[in-house]
């Protein structure tokens, strides 16, 4: 399912709140590739979808982690992306490889190479 302009506008208005609601329950998985790999695919897809929203916000609106915002900072986009790539590679039993672009495409490529079960 694509990410439409309405969803991007809402994410741009409330990035920290949406990120918190989307990712808080996945905190362990975002800090541990093995925990990420154990998540069911729909949960991993939810994380990947938010990371793609963040990529679009960063590219179109220069909205990313702001170290000066100590009260409620966004997680750094590059770290989120790396966690998804590493976790998906671990779940698939392949080496992590990120060719850039839409994270959902990267996830599909990794999953298509799966050597796991």
Secondary structure, 3 states (H helix, E strand, C coil): CCCCHHHHHHHHHCHHHHHHHHHHHHHHHHHCHHHHHHCCHHHHHHHHHHHHHHHHHHHHHCCCCCCCCCCCCCCCHHHHHHHHHHHHHHHHCCCCCCCCCCHHHHHHHHHHCCCCC
